[in-house]
Amino acid sequence: MRLLLAEDEEELSNALVAILRHSSYTVDAVYDGEDALDYGLSGDYDGIILDIMMPKMEGTMVLKKLREAGITTPVLFLTAKNDIDDRIKGLDLGADDYLTKPFDMGELLARIRAMTRRKADFSQTSLSCGNLVLDRNTYELSTEGHEGIRLAGREFQMMEMLMTTPGRVVSVDNFMDRIWADGEADVNVVWVYISNLRKKLAALESTAEIKASRGVGYSIHEKKDA
């Protein structure tokens, strides 16, 4: 299970990461609101732990932008603020839960388990763009009238990142951070995988296509003439 932790107090963040990883979670840690938004927009998380008071962008604005972009990942606000108005604002923006500092780690873990269970209950089992469908349970990419193609693990991860929010550009760095986090691969591996995925879309006669944004990354769109 993968979590995004956005906490600007580095000592606290390091302690939380260690405990969460010990509890069998995969954790990406960021330290400001802009990075939290960039990572969160991937839709590649089972839950987000979001501090409110962060540099560059407050957590409430991060959440607002995530929800406006259609990202439904459960969010737990973790903050020193305990005023009831702050709690109401966070919940009205689409937060799933709210925990004030200082807190007990056992309670935090219990709240994370609860919000990720809710996501599992309501998450989409498939993603679509045009006539293209990605089954998240079977890793199968398909179009009507064609036999589906089962994607390898990293191919599936790339397509899931692209199809979670069609039209949004996913940066090469984002692909590398999520899929080749061990740092052993060269960035050119992204182009190789994109090329292979494009061939599979062509074989399926997909009305969706993967577009490149020079120097930025890739996005998936329905073809205009489809």
C-alpha positions as CSV (number, residue, x, y, z in Angstrom):
1,M,0.0,0.0,0.0
2,R,1.5,3.3,-1.1
3,L,1.2,6.6,0.9
4,L,2.3,10.2,0.2
5,L,3.5,12.1,3.2
6,A,3.7,15.9,3.0
7,E,5.2,17.2,6.2
8,D,7.7,20.2,6.2
9,E,9.2,19.3,9.6
10,E,12.0,17.0,8.4
11,E,12.7,15.4,11.7
12,L,9.0,14.5,12.2
13,S,8.8,13.4,8.6
14,N,11.8,11.0,8.9
15,A,10.3,9.5,12.1
16,L,6.9,9.0,10.4
17,V,8.4,7.5,7.3
18,A,10.4,5.0,9.4
19,I,7.3,3.9,11.4
20,L,5.1,3.7,8.3
21,R,7.6,1.6,6.4
22,H,8.0,-0.6,9.4
23,S,4.2,-1.1,9.2
24,S,4.6,-2.3,5.6
25,Y,3.6,0.9,3.8
26,T,5.5,2.3,0.8
27,V,6.0,6.0,1.5
28,D,7.0,8.9,-0.6
29,A,7.9,12.0,1.5
30,V,7.8,15.6,0.3
31,Y,8.4,18.8,2.3
32,D,6.4,21.6,0.6
33,G,2.9,22.1,-0.9
34,E,4.0,22.3,-4.5
35,D,5.7,18.9,-4.4
36,A,2.7,17.5,-2.6
37,L,0.5,18.7,-5.4
38,D,2.8,17.4,-8.1
39,Y,3.1,13.9,-6.5
40,G,-0.6,13.8,-5.5
41,L,-1.8,14.5,-9.1
42,S,-0.3,11.2,-10.2
43,G,-3.3,9.5,-8.5
44,D,-0.8,6.7,-7.7
45,Y,-1.4,6.6,-3.9
46,D,-3.8,4.7,-1.6
47,G,-3.7,7.6,0.8
48,I,-2.2,11.0,1.4
49,I,-1.1,12.4,4.8
50,L,-1.1,16.2,4.4
51,D,0.2,18.9,6.7
52,I,-1.7,22.2,6.5
53,M,1.0,24.7,7.2
54,M,3.7,24.1,4.5
55,P,6.0,26.3,2.4
56,K,5.0,27.3,-1.1
57,M,1.4,26.1,-0.8
58,E,-0.8,25.4,2.1
59,G,-2.3,21.9,2.5
60,T,-5.8,23.2,2.1
61,M,-5.0,24.6,-1.3
62,V,-3.2,21.4,-2.3
63,L,-6.3,19.4,-1.4
64,K,-8.6,21.9,-3.3
65,K,-6.5,21.5,-6.5
66,L,-6.3,17.7,-6.2
67,R,-10.1,17.5,-5.9
68,E,-10.6,19.9,-8.8
69,A,-8.4,17.7,-10.9
70,G,-10.6,14.7,-10.1
71,I,-8.1,13.0,-7.7
72,T,-10.2,11.1,-5.2
73,T,-7.3,9.7,-3.1
74,P,-8.2,9.7,0.6
75,V,-6.5,12.5,2.5
76,L,-5.8,12.8,6.2
77,F,-4.8,16.2,7.4
78,L,-2.0,16.1,10.0
79,T,-1.6,19.5,11.6
80,A,-1.0,21.6,14.7
81,K,-4.2,23.5,14.1
82,N,-7.0,22.4,16.3
83,D,-9.6,25.1,15.8
84,I,-13.0,23.8,14.8
85,D,-13.2,26.2,11.9
86,D,-10.0,24.7,10.4
87,R,-11.4,21.2,10.8
88,I,-14.6,22.2,9.1
89,K,-12.7,23.9,6.2
90,G,-10.6,20.8,5.6
91,L,-13.5,18.4,5.6
92,D,-15.5,20.7,3.3
93,L,-12.7,20.7,0.8
94,G,-12.8,16.9,0.7
95,A,-10.5,15.7,3.4
96,D,-11.4,12.2,4.8
97,D,-10.0,12.7,8.3
98,Y,-8.2,15.2,10.5
99,L,-5.6,14.6,13.2
100,T,-4.0,17.3,15.3
101,K,-0.4,17.3,16.7
102,P,0.7,16.0,19.1
103,F,-0.8,12.6,18.3
104,D,-0.4,9.0,19.2
105,M,1.2,6.8,16.4
106,G,-1.3,4.0,17.1
107,E,-4.2,6.4,16.4
108,L,-2.5,7.6,13.2
109,L,-2.0,4.1,12.0
110,A,-5.6,3.2,12.8
111,R,-6.9,6.2,10.9
112,I,-4.7,5.4,7.9
113,R,-6.1,1.8,7.9
114,A,-9.6,3.2,8.0
115,M,-9.2,5.6,5.2
116,T,-7.4,3.2,2.9
117,R,-10.2,0.6,3.5
118,R,-12.7,3.2,2.3
119,K,-10.7,3.7,-0.8
120,A,-10.5,0.0,-1.5
121,D,-14.3,-0.2,-1.2
122,F,-15.0,2.6,-3.7
123,S,-12.0,2.7,-6.1
124,Q,-12.5,2.3,-9.8
125,T,-11.7,-1.1,-11.1
126,S,-11.1,0.2,-14.5
127,L,-9.9,3.4,-16.2
128,S,-10.9,4.6,-19.7
129,C,-9.9,7.1,-22.4
130,G,-11.8,7.0,-25.7
131,N,-12.5,3.4,-26.5
132,L,-9.5,2.3,-24.4
133,V,-10.1,0.5,-21.1
134,L,-7.5,-0.5,-18.5
135,D,-8.5,-3.2,-16.1
136,R,-6.7,-2.5,-12.8
137,N,-7.4,-6.0,-11.5
138,T,-6.1,-8.0,-14.5
139,Y,-3.6,-5.4,-15.9
140,E,-5.4,-5.9,-19.2
141,L,-5.6,-3.1,-21.8
142,S,-8.5,-3.6,-24.3
143,T,-10.9,-2.0,-26.8
144,E,-14.2,-3.3,-28.0
145,G,-13.8,-5.9,-30.7
146,H,-10.2,-6.7,-30.0
147,E,-8.6,-9.3,-27.7
148,G,-7.2,-7.6,-24.6
149,I,-3.4,-7.2,-24.1
150,R,-2.1,-8.0,-20.6
151,L,0.6,-5.4,-19.6
152,A,3.8,-6.1,-17.8
153,G,4.1,-4.5,-14.3
154,R,5.9,-1.3,-15.3
155,E,3.8,-0.9,-18.5
156,F,0.7,-1.1,-16.3
157,Q,2.0,1.4,-13.9
158,M,2.7,3.9,-16.7
159,M,-0.7,3.4,-18.2
160,E,-2.4,3.8,-14.9
161,M,-0.5,7.0,-14.2
162,L,-1.6,8.4,-17.6
163,M,-5.2,7.2,-17.6
164,T,-6.0,8.2,-14.0
165,T,-6.3,11.8,-15.3
166,P,-6.4,11.9,-19.1
167,G,-5.0,15.1,-20.6
168,R,-2.7,15.8,-17.7
169,V,1.0,15.6,-18.5
170,V,3.0,13.2,-16.4
171,S,6.7,14.3,-16.3
172,V,9.6,12.0,-17.1
173,D,10.9,12.6,-13.5
174,N,7.5,11.5,-12.1
175,F,7.7,8.2,-14.0
176,M,11.3,7.7,-12.9
177,D,10.4,8.4,-9.2
178,R,7.4,6.1,-9.2
179,I,8.5,3.2,-11.4
180,W,12.3,3.2,-11.3
181,A,12.8,4.4,-7.8
182,D,15.9,2.3,-7.4
183,G,17.8,4.7,-9.6
184,E,19.4,2.0,-11.7
185,A,17.7,2.9,-15.0
186,D,18.5,5.7,-17.4
187,V,15.7,8.2,-18.3
188,N,15.7,6.9,-21.8
189,V,13.8,3.8,-20.5
190,V,10.7,6.0,-20.3
191,W,10.8,6.6,-24.0
192,V,11.3,2.9,-24.7
193,Y,8.2,2.0,-22.6
194,I,6.1,4.8,-24.2
195,S,7.1,3.5,-27.6
196,N,6.0,0.0,-26.7
197,L,2.7,1.2,-25.3
198,R,2.0,3.2,-28.4
199,K,2.4,0.0,-30.5
200,K,-0.1,-1.8,-28.3
201,L,-2.6,1.1,-28.7
202,A,-2.2,0.9,-32.4
203,A,-2.7,-2.9,-32.4
204,L,-5.9,-2.4,-30.4
205,E,-7.0,0.4,-32.8
206,S,-7.4,2.6,-29.9
207,T,-9.1,6.1,-30.2
208,A,-6.7,7.2,-27.4
209,E,-3.2,8.3,-28.1
210,I,-0.1,9.1,-26.0
211,K,1.2,12.6,-26.8
212,A,4.7,13.9,-25.9
213,S,5.2,17.4,-24.5
214,R,8.7,18.3,-25.4
215,G,11.0,18.5,-22.5
216,V,8.2,17.9,-20.0
217,G,6.6,14.4,-20.3
218,Y,3.6,12.5,-21.7
219,S,-0.2,12.6,-21.6
220,I,-3.0,10.5,-23.0
221,H,-5.9,12.0,-25.0
222,E,-8.8,10.8,-27.2
223,K,-7.9,11.5,-30.8
224,K,-9.7,14.5,-32.2
225,D,-10.8,12.7,-35.4
226,A,-12.0,9.6,-33.4
